[in-house]
Amino acid sequence: MFENLNEKLERSFKLLKGQGKITEINVAETLKEVRRALLDADVNFKIAKSFTENVRKKALGMDVLNAVKPSQLMVKIVHDELAELMGGKFIDINLKGNPSVILIAGLQGSGKTTFSGKLAKMLKSKKGRHPLLVACDVYRPAAIEQLKVLGEQIGVPVFTEDGSKNPVKIALEAIRQAKLQGNDVVIIDTAGRLAIDQEMMNEISAVKDAVKPHEILFVVDSMTGQDAVNTAKEFNDRLDFDGVVLTKLDGDTRGGAALSIRSVVDKPIKFVGTGEKLDALDNFHPERMADRILGMGDIVSLVEKAQEQFDEEESRRLQQKLAKNQFSFTDFLKQIQQIKKMGNLKDLAGMIPGMGKALKDVEIEDDAFKHIEAIIYSMTVAEREDPSLLNGSRRKRIADGSGTNIQEVNRLIKQFAETRKMMKIVSQGKNLNRMMGNAGPKR
């Protein structure tokens, strides 16, 4: 995400390289390129102009330390302004009330129904909630069926009323059912349209007035750029929503919606959709997004994603196996499966500082581990636990069973042996450091 914007901003900062100090002239040249980069990303012209003016004032008002290069200072100022432009700080969803009622609004095709499923899964798995999904799109039967399928996939009940064309009645009955069933969150998926019209606005306003939601979220397709921002303003004027959800941020998006929408509607971005999978939903952190836009990675989010998948007990068990050189193909397979649960592989790699740029033109498919998994699954339990058993005939059988060839099997076994050796060294190094720390002088 934001690859083009990152590339153009980097190019603008290069104008300050080799400069001994910040001046009116070199700042003006740099910010001219920054403004052009923002406009190319479909950022509103007034916002781009205001942004660069704020950066100019801060840059010229600062004394540059000898240890800080002008280009480094400019990156820092632009980073802070980008974070501020997108809201400054993380604002979580409001889950007050029992049940908490969340109303989902947006145009048709923006991803409301999918987001509703993703949100239900997130609240269930990460916050221990018991959500109820409500199908209030009475005009599109496919939306109701889609919500039912999503609910079944994530183990969340879906409330529907066959034949009813009254979304207010459906929503009120769903809340009543939620109280009886012990559902502490009600997520209401409403109808969308191809364009804003008075009938749609009247209908969703009526639902809002009837259910008095604790949270109204406006879902917008980030790939629609500046149009998304204009739509958000019209919805906000009518609904006064609480937060924005940007979907399809993993696609070929220029980033204008993410950078402009906060300034236009004065409402925080709360969630971003980063893929098609049901766990591809992230809380929106303005500072972390600014890091990613400027190619600095996002280590904090990467660590959080890892912590969600790797439990401490499993890590301790793995540490012991590494120290004894007992790390097996079974363990390797578990690690692969946990990494896959963390999300899109290229997106994850982009969270590592410098990797986003390195992988700009590299395609990393979601099924990148497919052949490795097929090879390991074609091994017997004994072979997975003891790779020394893998002689020539066994390797041939594994290649045939996995639909690969002997060269791929040999390559994986060799890479596994080298990885295991390296992991043992690292593990022993950690243990050695711990022992040395414990052996220090006692006070």
C-alpha positions in Angstrom: 0.0 0.0 0.0 1.1 3.6 -0.7 4.1 2.5 -2.8 3.8 5.3 -5.3 3.3 8.0 -2.7 6.3 6.6 -0.7 8.5 6.7 -3.9 7.6 10.2 -4.8 8.0 11.6 -1.2 11.4 9.9 -1.1 12.4 11.6 -4.3 11.3 15.0 -2.9 13.5 14.5 0.2 16.5 13.8 -2.0 16.5 17.5 -3.0 17.8 18.3 0.5 20.6 15.7 0.5 24.0 17.4 0.5 22.5 20.6 1.7 24.2 22.0 4.8 21.2 23.8 6.2 17.5 24.5 5.6 16.7 27.6 3.6 13.6 29.2 2.1 14.8 28.1 -1.4 15.5 24.4 -0.7 12.4 24.0 1.4 10.3 25.6 -1.3 11.7 23.2 -3.9 11.2 20.2 -1.6 7.7 21.0 -0.7 6.7 21.7 -4.3 7.5 18.0 -4.9 5.8 16.9 -1.7 2.6 18.8 -2.8 2.8 17.2 -6.2 3.2 13.7 -4.6 0.1 14.3 -2.5 -2.0 15.6 -5.4 -0.9 12.6 -7.5 -2.2 10.4 -4.6 -5.6 12.1 -5.0 -5.4 14.2 -1.9 -7.7 17.2 -1.9 -5.9 20.3 -3.2 -6.7 22.5 -0.2 -5.5 19.9 2.2 -2.3 19.3 0.2 -1.7 23.1 0.2 -2.4 23.5 3.9 -0.2 20.4 4.7 2.8 21.8 2.9 2.4 25.2 4.4 2.4 23.7 7.9 5.5 21.7 7.1 7.2 24.9 5.6 6.5 26.9 8.8 7.9 24.2 11.1 10.9 23.5 8.9 11.9 27.2 8.8 11.2 27.7 12.4 13.5 25.0 13.6 17.2 25.2 14.4 18.9 22.2 12.7 21.3 20.4 15.0 24.7 19.6 13.6 24.0 15.9 14.0 20.8 16.1 12.1 20.8 16.5 8.3 18.2 18.8 6.7 16.7 15.8 4.8 16.3 13.8 8.0 14.6 16.8 9.7 12.2 17.2 6.8 11.3 13.5 7.0 10.6 13.9 10.7 8.4 17.0 10.2 6.5 15.4 7.2 6.0 12.2 9.3 4.5 14.1 12.2 2.2 16.2 9.9 1.0 13.0 8.1 0.1 11.4 11.4 -1.7 14.6 12.5 -3.5 14.8 9.2 -4.8 11.3 9.7 -6.0 12.0 13.2 -2.9 12.0 15.4 -3.9 9.2 17.7 -5.6 5.8 17.7 -9.3 6.0 18.7 -11.0 2.7 19.5 -14.5 1.6 18.8 -17.2 2.5 21.4 -18.5 -0.7 23.0 -20.6 0.9 25.8 -24.1 -0.5 26.3 -25.4 -4.0 26.8 -25.8 -4.8 24.0 -23.5 -2.4 22.2 -25.3 -1.4 19.0 -23.1 -0.7 15.9 -24.7 0.7 12.8 -22.8 0.1 9.5 -23.4 2.6 6.6 -22.0 3.2 3.2 -22.5 3.0 -0.6 -23.2 -0.3 -2.4 -20.0 -2.1 -3.2 -18.0 -0.4 -0.5 -17.6 -3.7 1.5 -20.1 -3.1 4.3 -21.2 -6.7 4.6 -17.7 -8.2 4.5 -16.6 -5.6 7.0 -19.5 -6.5 9.3 -18.2 -10.1 9.3 -14.6 -9.1 9.9 -15.6 -6.8 12.8 -17.7 -9.6 14.4 -14.7 -12.0 14.1 -12.4 -9.4 15.6 -14.7 -8.6 18.5 -15.2 -12.3 19.2 -11.6 -13.5 19.0 -9.8 -10.4 20.4 -12.2 -8.9 22.9 -14.1 -12.0 24.0 -17.5 -10.5 22.8 -20.6 -12.4 21.7 -21.8 -10.5 18.6 -25.0 -10.8 16.7 -25.0 -9.9 13.0 -28.2 -8.3 11.6 -29.2 -8.4 8.0 -31.0 -5.1 7.3 -30.3 -4.9 3.5 -33.9 -5.7 2.5 -33.3 -4.9 -1.2 -30.4 -7.2 -2.0 -31.1 -10.9 -1.2 -27.4 -11.7 -2.0 -26.4 -9.5 0.9 -28.5 -11.5 3.4 -27.1 -14.8 2.1 -23.5 -13.4 2.2 -24.0 -12.4 5.8 -25.3 -15.8 6.6 -22.3 -17.5 5.0 -19.9 -15.1 6.8 -21.6 -15.8 10.2 -21.3 -19.5 9.6 -17.6 -19.2 8.8 -16.8 -17.3 12.0 -19.3 -19.0 14.3 -21.5 -15.9 14.9 -25.3 -15.9 14.7 -27.1 -13.9 12.1 -30.5 -12.4 12.6 -32.8 -12.2 9.5 -36.5 -11.8 8.9 -37.6 -13.5 5.7 -40.1 -11.4 3.7 -39.8 -8.3 5.8 -39.0 -5.0 4.0 -38.9 -2.9 7.1 -35.2 -2.4 8.3 -36.4 -0.5 11.4 -38.5 -3.4 12.5 -35.8 -6.0 11.8 -33.2 -4.0 13.7 -35.4 -3.5 16.8 -36.4 -7.2 16.9 -32.7 -8.2 16.5 -31.8 -6.1 19.6 -34.6 -7.7 21.5 -33.3 -11.2 20.5 -29.8 -10.2 21.4 -30.9 -9.4 25.0 -32.6 -12.7 25.3 -29.7 -14.7 23.8 -26.9 -12.9 25.7 -25.3 -11.2 22.7 -23.4 -8.2 24.0 -22.8 -6.6 20.6 -25.3 -6.1 17.7 -23.8 -5.2 14.3 -26.4 -3.9 11.9 -25.5 -4.3 8.2 -27.7 -1.8 6.2 -28.5 -1.4 2.5 -26.3 0.5 0.2 -27.0 2.2 -3.2 -25.1 2.9 -6.3 -25.4 6.6 -5.5 -26.6 8.8 -2.7 -30.3 9.3 -2.8 -32.9 10.8 -0.5 -34.8 7.6 0.0 -31.7 5.8 1.2 -30.8 8.6 3.6 -34.3 8.7 5.0 -34.2 4.9 5.6 -30.9 4.7 7.4 -31.8 7.8 9.4 -34.9 6.1 10.5 -32.9 3.0 11.6 -30.5 5.3 13.5 -33.4 7.1 15.3 -35.0 3.8 16.3 -32.1 1.8 17.6 -30.0 4.8 18.9 -26.6 3.1 18.1 -23.6 3.5 20.4 -21.4 3.6 17.3 -22.0 4.5 13.6 -19.3 3.4 11.2 -19.1 4.7 7.6 -17.5 2.1 5.3 -15.8 3.5 2.2 -13.8 1.9 -0.6 -10.4 3.6 -0.5 -9.8 2.9 -4.2 -12.4 5.5 -5.1 -10.1 8.2 -3.9 -11.4 11.7 -3.7 -15.0 10.6 -4.5 -14.9 8.6 -1.3 -14.2 11.7 0.7 -17.0 13.6 -0.9 -19.4 10.7 -0.2 -18.3 10.6 3.4 -19.1 14.3 3.8 -22.6 13.8 2.6 -23.2 10.8 4.8 -21.7 12.6 7.8 -23.9 15.7 7.3 -27.0 13.4 7.6 -25.9 10.7 10.1 -23.1 12.4 12.1 -21.2 9.1 12.2 -18.5 8.2 14.7 -15.8 6.8 12.6 -14.6 5.7 9.2 -13.6 2.3 7.8 -11.4 2.2 4.8 -11.7 -1.0 2.8 -9.4 -2.4 0.1 -6.4 -0.5 1.3 -4.3 -3.5 0.0 -5.4 -2.8 -3.6 -4.0 -0.3 -6.1 -5.0 2.6 -4.0 -3.3 6.0 -4.2 -4.0 6.8 -0.6 -5.9 10.1 -1.1 -8.9 8.9 0.9 -6.8 7.9 3.9 -5.0 11.3 3.9 -8.0 13.5 3.2 -11.0 12.1 4.9 -10.1 13.0 8.5 -9.7 16.7 7.6 -13.0 16.8 5.6 -15.4 15.1 8.0 -13.4 15.6 11.3 -14.1 12.0 12.3 -11.4 9.4 13.0 -10.5 6.5 10.8 -11.0 3.5 13.1 -10.4 0.4 10.9 -8.7 -0.5 7.6 -9.4 -3.6 5.5 -6.1 -5.0 4.2 -7.3 -8.1 2.3 -10.1 -10.5 1.5 -9.6 -12.9 4.4 -11.8 -12.5 7.4 -8.9 -11.6 9.7 -7.6 -9.0 7.3 -8.9 -6.1 9.4 -6.6 -3.7 11.4 -7.2 -1.0 13.9 -6.0 2.3 12.4 -3.0 4.0 14.1 -2.1 7.3 12.4 1.5 7.3 13.5 2.1 3.7 12.3 0.4 4.5 9.0 2.7 7.6 8.6 5.7 5.2 9.2 4.5 3.0 6.4 3.8 5.8 4.0 7.4 7.0 4.5 8.9 3.5 4.1 9.8 3.1 7.8 7.9 -0.1 8.3 5.6 -0.9 11.2 7.3 -3.1 13.7 4.8 -2.5 16.4 1.9 -3.9 14.4 4.0 -6.8 13.2 4.9 -7.7 16.8 1.2 -7.4 17.8 0.1 -9.7 14.9 2.8 -12.2 16.0 1.7 -12.1 19.6 -1.9 -12.9 18.6 -0.7 -16.1 16.9 2.2 -17.4 19.1 1.5 -18.3 22.7 4.1 -18.3 25.4 3.8 -22.0 26.3 4.4 -23.0 22.7 7.4 -20.6 22.5 9.0 -22.2 25.6 8.5 -25.6 24.2 10.0 -24.6 20.9 13.0 -23.0 22.7 13.7 -26.3 24.5 13.6 -28.2 21.2 15.9 -25.8 19.5 18.5 -26.1 22.3 18.4 -29.9 21.9 18.5 -29.7 18.1 15.1 -31.5 18.0 13.3 -28.9 15.8 11.4 -31.0 13.4 9.4 -30.6 10.1 6.3 -30.9 12.3 7.4 -27.8 14.2 8.4 -26.1 11.0 4.9 -26.7 9.6 3.3 -25.2 12.7 5.4 -22.1 12.3 4.3 -21.7 8.7 0.7 -22.1 9.6 0.9 -19.4 12.3 2.7 -17.0 10.0 -0.1 -17.5 7.4 -2.7 -16.6 10.0 -1.0 -13.2 10.5 -2.1 -11.9 7.1 -0.9 -11.2 3.6 2.8 -12.1 3.3 3.9 -9.1 1.3 2.0 -6.8 3.6 3.8 -8.4 6.6 7.2 -8.0 5.0 6.4 -4.4 4.3 6.1 -3.8 8.1 9.9 -4.5 8.3 11.8 -1.2 7.8 13.3 -1.1 4.3 11.6 -4.3 3.1 8.6 -2.4 1.5 10.9 -0.7 -1.0 13.0 -3.9 -1.6 9.8 -5.8 -2.4 8.1 -3.1 -4.5 8.2 -5.1 -7.8 8.2 -8.6 -6.2 5.0 -10.6 -6.2 4.5 -12.7 -3.0 1.4 -14.9 -3.4 -0.7 -15.9 -0.4 0.0 -19.5 -1.4 3.8 -19.0 -1.4 4.1 -21.9 1.2 2.0 -24.3 -0.9 4.8 -26.5 -2.2 6.6 -26.6 1.1 3.4 -27.7 2.9 2.7 -30.3 0.2 6.2 -31.8 0.6 6.0 -31.9 4.5 2.4 -33.4 4.3 3.8 -36.1 2.0 6.2 -37.3 4.7 5.4 -39.9 7.3 5.2 -38.8 10.9 8.5 -40.5 11.6 10.2 -38.7 8.7 8.9 -35.3 9.9 10.3 -35.9 13.4 13.6 -37.4 12.2 14.8 -35.9 8.9 17.9 -38.2 8.9 15.5 -41.0 7.7 15.0 -39.2 4.4 17.1 -41.3 2.0 16.9 -41.3 -1.8 13.9 -43.6 -2.2 11.9 -41.8 0.5 12.7 -38.4 -1.2 11.5 -39.8 -4.5 8.2 -41.0 -2.9 7.7 -37.6 -1.2 8.3 -35.8 -4.5 5.7 -38.0 -6.3 3.2 -37.6 -3.5 3.5 -33.8 -3.3 3.4 -33.1 -7.0 6.9 -31.6 -6.9 10.2 -32.9 -8.1 13.3 -34.4 -6.4 15.2 -31.2 -6.7 12.6 -29.2 -4.8 12.5 -31.9 -2.0 16.3 -31.9 -1.8 16.3 -28.1 -1.7 13.8 -27.9 1.2 15.6 -30.6 3.2 18.9 -28.7 2.8 17.4 -25.4 3.7 15.7 -27.0 6.7 19.0 -28.4 7.9 20.7 -25.0 7.6 17.8 -23.2 9.3 17.8 -25.7 12.2 21.6 -25.3 12.6 21.3 -21.5 12.7 18.3 -21.6 15.1 20.3 -23.8 17.5 23.2 -21.3 17.5 20.8 -18.4 18.1 19.0 -20.4 20.9 22.3 -21.3 22.6 23.4 -17.7 22.3 20.3 -16.6 24.2 20.9 -19.2 26.8 24.5 -18.2 27.1 23.6 -14.6 27.6 21.1 -15.5 30.3 23.7 -17.7 32.1 26.3 -14.9 31.9 23.8 -12.5 33.3 22.9 -14.8 36.2 26.6 -15.4 36.8 27.3 -11.7 37.3 28.5 -10.3 40.7 25.9 -10.7 43.5 25.1 -7.6 45.5 
